[in-house]
């Protein structure tokens, strides 16, 4: 199964809130990445998400440290494996979705990222069964 990581990112100069979370989903040689305004809670309301450019896979193993170029500080708050079906590919235009089942130490469940006319949202549905052996 491919890997995922969630990083807490503080003091990014382009983040007026001062804190957000980066969700990284391993996809090929890099990671599809979304900036989450807050962490989705199981069965809670969707949170605002912004798709970012593909990140390097090295971020999946990042523990904590300064982000280059004076872009703040990032620390890993969870990591693990995920399942997706059929793939991370999405359809063009509004209404595209990326649905994955996360198997992390803290975050476990079905995460659904939905693309709307004005951006993305992320919602976490309940708890998923443990990953297959």
Long-range contacts (C-beta under 8 A, 24 or more apart in sequence): 1-81, 1-82, 1-83, 1-103, 1-131, 2-26, 2-27, 2-81, 2-82, 2-84, 3-60, 3-79, 3-80, 3-81, 3-82, 4-60, 4-79, 4-80, 4-81, 4-82, 4-100, 4-102, 4-104, 5-31, 5-59, 5-60, 5-61, 5-62, 5-76, 5-78, 5-79, 6-39, 6-76, 6-77, 6-78, 6-79, 6-104, 6-107, 7-59, 7-62, 7-74, 7-75, 7-76, 7-77, 8-74, 8-75, 8-76, 8-77, 9-35, 9-67, 9-72, 9-73, 9-74, 10-72, 10-73, 10-74, 11-72, 11-73, 12-67, 12-71, 12-72, 13-70, 13-71, 13-72, 15-72, 21-77, 22-52, 22-55, 22-59, 22-74, 23-49, 23-111, 23-122, 24-55, 24-59, 24-60, 25-82, 25-84, 25-88, 25-98, 25-100, 26-57, 26-60, 27-54, 27-88, 29-57, 30-54, 30-55, 30-56, 30-57, 31-55, 31-56, 31-57, 31-59, 31-60, 32-88, 32-98, 33-59, 34-113, 34-120, 34-122, 36-122, 39-107, 40-111, 40-122, 40-123, 40-124, 41-124, 42-109, 42-124, 42-125, 42-126, 42-127, 43-124, 43-125, 43-126, 44-123, 44-124, 45-123, 46-114, 46-121, 46-122, 46-123, 47-121, 47-122, 47-123, 48-119, 48-120, 48-121, 49-113, 49-119, 49-120, 49-121, 49-122, 50-119, 50-120, 51-115, 51-120, 77-106, 78-104, 78-105, 78-106, 78-107, 79-104, 79-105, 80-104, 80-105, 80-107, 81-131, 82-111, 83-131, 90-115, 101-128, 102-128, 103-128, 103-130, 103-131
